[in-house]
Amino acid sequence: MIDERFTRTIQLIGEAGLQRLQSSFVVVVGLGAVGSFATEALCRAGVGRLRLVDFDCVQPSNLNRQIFALESTLGRLKCEVARGRVLDINPRCQVESLPLKITPDNAACVFDGRPDLVLDAIDSIVGKAALVMEAQAQKIPLLASMGAARRTDPAALRVGPFSQVTTCPLARQLRRRLRQAGFSGDFLCIYSTEPPAPLGPGVPSEAADANSAETTADPRATLGSLPTLTGLFGLRLAHEALRHLLGEQAFKKQIQNG
């Protein structure tokens, strides 16, 4: 018997497509403004196994742009809140919550069990670089989000190789760190071609493109963002993940036949 919650998905990608999603294992690292929307979309599309990674707790400042941020969830671990929401949408989904801050020393555990795909939605340069290096070492596909803060133009979103990203301070810092680590590969990412808006009053110029003080150790380094833009980053990240999991040609064929 077909699960009614996925009937519309089946109409578009077919039963075989849904079965492929239900047998897929995806890791989402970072459950904030971008990762929360990506997680929501993957769950609702029918991905059968998720590992949700985030060390942080829900804060009042998250309420303007993060799906998991509610008055009722303030102070709770984002990964636990996310797990509960996923199970509320699809109780059959296998969900693991992992309260972990990514470093070069622990990045390998994100890839335990050899997931089909890892989504990077964190804004720590150290953490992002560690994920990229580990993904290359283990030969596991990685999709990454570049900076979503300080943008207002949804038409400027792009999907492409990291090597082609411009006008993104976060990508610039990440590129420098990867070069220092000897990384010479490439990976797919979501980014904006829109130059970021000016920094707000009191924000240090080295704050780059993060949504936190991760890269500067400065508590003032929080950057302006809109839920419409950060949400689009997350949804596009999830969409590219679905294309990868289904196989691009199969994805196009099912839609054309629909």
N, C-alpha and C positions, 0 to 999 in steps of 0.2 A: 504494500500500500504506500502510495506517495505521500510524503509529509507535506501537508497543505501549505506550510510556511514557505516552501520553495517552489510552488507551482509556477509563479511568474518567472523565476530564474530558469526553470526547465523549459519554458516556452521560448526562451531566447537562446540558451546554450545546449539544450537537449538533456536527456537523462544521463547520457554518457559523460557529458560535461560536468553535471552536478556530482556524479560519482567520483570524477577526478578531483573535484574540489574537496569533497568529503574525505578523500583519502590523502589529502595534502597536509603537510606540517609546515607552518609558518611561524617565525619568531618576529615579534615587534619589540624593538628596543627604544624606549622612550614613549611615555603614554600621556604626553602633554597636548599642546595645541595642535600638533600635526598627527602624532601617533594615536591619539584617542579617536580621531575621525577615521584613520586607516583601520584600526581595530574594529570599530563599529561596522564598517563596510565589509571587511573580510568575513566577519561573523555572520552578517545578514546574507551575504552571498552564498554561504554554505561551507566555508573552509572547516574541515573536521577536527583539526588539532592546532592549538595556538599556545605559544609560550610568550607570556607578557612580562617584560622586564622594565622595572623602574624602581629606583631606591627612594624616591621622593614621596611626600605626603601632600594631599590636597590642601591648598591655601586659598584664602579669600581672593588674592590677586589672580587666581586661575579662573574665576567665575566668568570672566568676559569672553573666554575662547575655548574652554576645554569641556568636552562632553561629560567626562567623569566628575567634573567639579559642580557640586550642588551644596546647598546649605546643609543637607543631611549627610554629606560625605566629608566635610571639612575635618582635617586632622587625621584622616585615614590614609593608609598606603594606597597610592594610585593603582598599583598592580593588583591589590586585593579588591578594590572597588571595580576595576575593569573586569576581573574574573567573575565577580558577581553579576555584572551587567550582561556579560556574554552568556552566562548560564541562564539568565532570565530570558534571553532572546532564543537561545537554542540549548536546552538542557543536555542534548546528546553530544555537544562539542566537548572535546577533551581539552581542558584549559589548565595550564600551569602558571602560577604567578611567581615571579622571581624578583625579590627586592634587592637589586644589585646595582651599584654604581660602577660603570665599566672602566676598567683600567687595563694596561697591557698585561698585568699579572692574572686577571680573571676573565679576560674576553673569551678564552677558549670554551668556557662552560656554556656560553650562549649557544654554541654550535653542537652541544652534546646531542647525540641521537641523530645527527646529520639531517637537519631540516631541509626541506626543499628550497627554502628561500628565507633570507633574513632582511627585514626592513629596518633601516637606521633612521630614527626620528629624534635623535638627541642633538643637543647643541654644544656639548663639550668637545673641544678640539682633540683633547687627549683620548676621550672615549671613541670618537668617530674614527680617528686614525687607528686605534687598536682593533676596531671591528673590521676595517678595510684590510689591514694586514693579516688578521686571522682568517678572514674569508678567502683571501688569496692563498694562504698556506693550506687551508683545508679544501680548496676548490669548491666552495659553496657559493651560489649566486647571492649577491647583495644589491639591494636597491636603497639609495640614500636620498634624504631630503636635505637640500641646502637651506640657506637662510630664508625664513618666511616673514620675519619681523620687518617693520619699516617699509612695507609694500602696500600699494592701494590699487594696482591694476591687475585684475584677474586675467586679462588677455595676454599678459606678459609671461605666463607660466609656460615652461618648456620641459620636455623630456629628452635627455641626451647624455652622451658620455661626459664624465667629469672633466676630461681634458678640454672640453669646449665651453665650460662654464666661465662667464665673465660677469662683471659688475656685482660680485657677491663677496663681501668681506670675509664671511665665514669660509667660503671655498678657498679664498686666497690664503688664509691662515692654515687651513687643512692641507692645501697643496704644499706649503712650505714644510710642514711637519712630515708629510709623507716622503717628500724628497730627502729630508734629513735621515729618514729611516731606510732609505734605499728602495722605496716602492717605485716601480716602473710600469705598472699595469694601468688598467682603466676599469671603470664600472659605471653603471647607469644611475642617473640621479634626476631628481625633480628640482628645478631652479627657476628663478625669475630673471628676465632680461631687463627688468625695470631697475634703474639706479635707486638704491635705498634712500628713503627720506632722511633729512638732517637729523642728527642726534638731538634728543631732548635736553633741556637745561640740566646741567650737573652731571651728564653722562660722559665718562671719559672717552676720548677718541679711540682708544684701543679696545673698546667694548665689542668691536666687530659686529656680528650679526646674531649673537645669541639672544635667548630670552631670559637669561639668568646671568649671574656674575661668574660663571664657570671659568671663562677664559681670562678674567682679569683679577680675580680675587677681590673685586670691589663691589660692595653691596649696592652701589648706585647704578650698576651696569645692567639695568633692566630696560628693555626696549619696547617701544610702542608697537601694537599689533591689533589687527581686526580679525574677528572670528571668520569672516567671509574669506579672507585670504589664507589664513593658516588652515582653515577647514578644507579649502580647495587643494592645498598642498597634500593634506592627508588623504583625501579622496582620490587624487591623481596617483599618489603612491600606491594605494590599494588597487586601483584600476590596472596599473602596470603589473602589479603582482598577479592579478587574475589572468591577464594576458599571458604572462610567463607560465603560470600553472596549467592553463588550458592548452598552451601551444598557440602561437600567434596565428598560424594558418587555420587551425581548427576553430579558433575564436572568430576569425573573419568569416569562415564558411558557415558556421551556425547562424551568425547574424544575417548573412546574405540569404540563407535559406528560410529565415524566419519571416 
